[in-house]
Each structure stands twice: as C-alpha cells, then as structure tokens.
Amino acid sequence: MTTPEQSSLLDRLYGKEHEERRRQQRNLYLRNWLNSIFIVIAALAMIGVVVFSDSELGTMACYCLALLAVVVKMVEVMIRMSGFKRNSYDTRRNHTT
C-alpha cells in the first residue's frame, strides 16, 4: 500500500520521466530532419562543384551551399550534445543515490 504522499511523489517522478521521453522523441525527430536536409544540401553542393567546374561563380555558389550544409549539421550536433550532457548528468546523479 502506498500513502497519498508516496503516490503523489510517484506521479511526479513518472510524469517527469514521461515528459523527458517526449522531449527526447521530439529532439530525435528534429535531428532526423536536420540530417536529411544536410545530406540533400551536401549532395547538391558536391554535384554542383562537378557541374559548374568551368564557372568561377557557379563553383563559389556551390561552396557557399556546402558551408550552409555544415551549418545545418552543426545545429544538429548541438542538439545531440545538449541531450548527451543532460543524460550524462542524470546517470551520475542516479548512481550516487
């Protein structure tokens, strides 16, 4: 049997776990989209460098496109690393209790 206080504590604990799972799921969805965008932009940049190798302006535009792909990837990595840091902290905290 659980007391009302224990029941309330369990509800808050499971509520936080559920909320954390939902946040991680949203981050994974966003990261997958960002990775897909990165792949498409990077592929277009590589194809463009080959196609526009004669044109200085076309080649420069493709390099700019490649830089945009790198920025998209950096955003995805920042999202991944923020989750990694939070999970690492939670793991250490749970081992000490």
C-alpha positions as CSV (number, residue, x, y, z in Angstrom):
1,M,0.0,0.0,0.0
2,T,1.2,3.5,-0.8
3,T,0.4,6.5,1.2
4,P,-1.0,9.6,-0.6
5,E,2.4,11.3,-0.2
6,Q,4.1,8.3,-1.8
7,S,1.5,8.2,-4.6
8,S,2.0,11.9,-5.3
9,L,5.8,11.5,-5.4
10,L,5.5,8.6,-7.8
11,D,3.1,10.5,-10.0
12,R,5.6,13.4,-10.2
13,L,8.5,11.1,-10.9
14,Y,6.8,9.2,-13.7
15,G,5.4,12.4,-15.0
16,K,8.9,13.8,-15.3
17,E,10.2,10.6,-17.0
18,H,7.3,10.7,-19.5
19,E,8.0,14.4,-20.2
20,E,11.7,13.7,-20.7
21,R,10.9,10.8,-23.1
22,R,8.6,13.0,-25.1
23,R,11.3,15.7,-25.3
24,Q,13.9,13.2,-26.4
25,Q,11.5,11.9,-29.1
26,R,10.9,15.5,-30.4
27,N,14.7,16.1,-30.5
28,L,15.2,12.8,-32.4
29,Y,12.5,13.8,-34.9
30,L,14.1,17.2,-35.4
31,R,17.6,15.8,-35.6
32,N,16.5,13.3,-38.3
33,W,15.0,16.1,-40.3
34,L,18.2,18.2,-40.0
35,N,20.3,15.2,-41.0
36,S,18.1,14.7,-44.1
37,I,18.4,18.4,-45.0
38,F,22.2,18.2,-44.5
39,I,22.5,15.2,-46.8
40,V,20.5,16.8,-49.6
41,I,22.3,20.1,-49.4
42,A,25.7,18.4,-49.3
43,A,24.9,16.2,-52.2
44,L,23.7,19.2,-54.2
45,A,26.9,21.1,-53.4
46,M,29.1,18.2,-54.5
47,I,27.2,17.7,-57.7
48,G,27.3,21.4,-58.3
49,V,31.1,21.6,-58.0
50,V,31.4,18.9,-60.7
51,V,28.8,20.5,-63.0
52,F,30.0,24.1,-62.6
53,S,33.7,23.4,-62.5
54,D,34.1,25.8,-65.5
55,S,32.4,28.7,-63.9
56,E,34.0,30.6,-61.1
57,L,30.7,32.0,-59.9
58,G,29.0,28.6,-60.0
59,T,31.8,26.9,-58.1
60,M,31.7,29.7,-55.5
61,A,27.9,29.3,-55.1
62,C,28.4,25.5,-54.6
63,Y,31.0,26.2,-51.9
64,C,28.5,28.5,-50.2
65,L,25.9,25.7,-50.4
66,A,28.4,23.3,-48.8
67,L,29.0,25.8,-46.0
68,L,25.2,26.0,-45.4
69,A,25.2,22.2,-45.1
70,V,27.9,22.4,-42.5
71,V,25.9,25.0,-40.5
72,V,22.9,22.7,-40.6
73,K,25.0,19.8,-39.4
74,M,26.4,21.9,-36.6
75,V,22.9,22.8,-35.4
76,E,22.1,19.1,-35.3
77,V,25.2,18.3,-33.4
78,M,24.4,21.0,-30.8
79,I,21.0,19.4,-30.3
80,R,22.6,16.0,-29.9
81,M,25.3,17.2,-27.5
82,S,22.8,19.1,-25.3
83,G,20.9,15.8,-24.8
84,F,24.2,13.9,-24.2
85,K,25.2,16.3,-21.4
86,R,21.8,16.1,-19.7
87,N,21.8,12.3,-19.9
88,S,25.3,12.1,-18.5
89,Y,24.4,14.3,-15.5
90,D,21.2,12.2,-14.8
91,T,23.2,9.0,-14.9
92,R,25.8,10.2,-12.5
93,R,23.2,11.5,-10.2
94,N,21.3,8.2,-10.2
95,H,24.4,6.2,-9.3
96,T,25.1,8.3,-6.2
97,T,21.7,7.7,-4.7
